[in-house]
């Protein structure tokens, strides 16, 4: 292993460590995967964290106006992610000296503090290929994160069907459609973007990392058959894709509706939240008995706990025949929270057919679908 000795700005170093730490394996049969790899040469310092599914690299470079580091001896080390984050965070100086002493033993020095920590052999750390296989396209981080936030909550959290544990991104006809479903609900968001066609499914964990790392500005994205790569300002995040065919969701969405409810968003949220403590099998089921705009009763009942009844307030209008429909309160409230308008439009077909929620009936960007449940009240 090469010797290593460099000085670096503490804040810059700690921020880079935090960034790559998001991908480090919390538990792995490969001990080095719990470490952060740090490679230093005269031109740059490169930090890498990975759990084999997600890998993050942060590159620190000097420029003519800002000397962030100085490398006396190039080299590579791998240090446990928990130890190094704690050490650097608690250093008593604006600069940190990092020096390999012997084998895997590395010293971290501040003004009056120094730590000597045993790390891992860098030769045991896997070689990670961060090269993109395809031509990248650019998208605003805020737009990507907004589309992901409005859909990711509907992804499955159980491994019964792994492909459902993420967001499907399908690019065609000048738009990217974000879709997530756990088979009981569905969330879809359409983002305008002129990019080459693709159809991939990104793990939910990856979506969370993208949001935490890339908050503003433009992101460069490359998509291939097996991975997706995000790049911005010296930080690269790449992730494996979920395997398997994502379901054809278009056939799940009703094409016509016989009833339309327009209701104040906040009022509907409160009506679904209030009976949250009334659970059966750890789930709150609400029943909506809709007779007219002035007569909508929301009921929740549990044999063990009790029941609640509420006359829904904030109704703007209701069109169609009476309806008696039940659903998960959590699924309904999650869908409503993703909408932005003061009023929400809910479109129904029948008691046991999926119903959809939109900001308004003409909204072509965002759609939420909830599957009813059968009750025997």
Secondary structure as UniProt FT lines:
FT   STRAND          5..9
FT   HELIX           10..21
FT   TURN            22..23
FT   HELIX           31..34
FT   STRAND          35..40
FT   STRAND          44..50
FT   STRAND          54..61
FT   TURN            64..65
FT   STRAND          69..73
FT   STRAND          75..80
FT   HELIX           81..89
FT   STRAND          95..102
FT   TURN            103..104
FT   STRAND          105..109
FT   STRAND          114..118
FT   HELIX           122..124
FT   STRAND          137..140
FT   HELIX           141..149
FT   TURN            150..151
FT   HELIX           152..154
FT   HELIX           159..164
FT   STRAND          166..172
FT   TURN            173..174
FT   STRAND          175..181
FT   STRAND          185..192
FT   STRAND          198..203
FT   HELIX           204..213
FT   STRAND          218..223
FT   STRAND          227..232
FT   TURN            233..234
FT   STRAND          235..241
FT   HELIX           249..252
FT   STRAND          259..264
FT   HELIX           265..273
FT   HELIX           274..277
FT   TURN            281..282
FT   STRAND          285..292
FT   TURN            293..294
FT   STRAND          295..302
FT   TURN            303..305
FT   STRAND          306..311
FT   STRAND          315..319
FT   STRAND          323..328
FT   HELIX           329..337
FT   STRAND          343..348
FT   TURN            351..352
FT   STRAND          355..358
FT   TURN            361..362
FT   STRAND          366..370
//
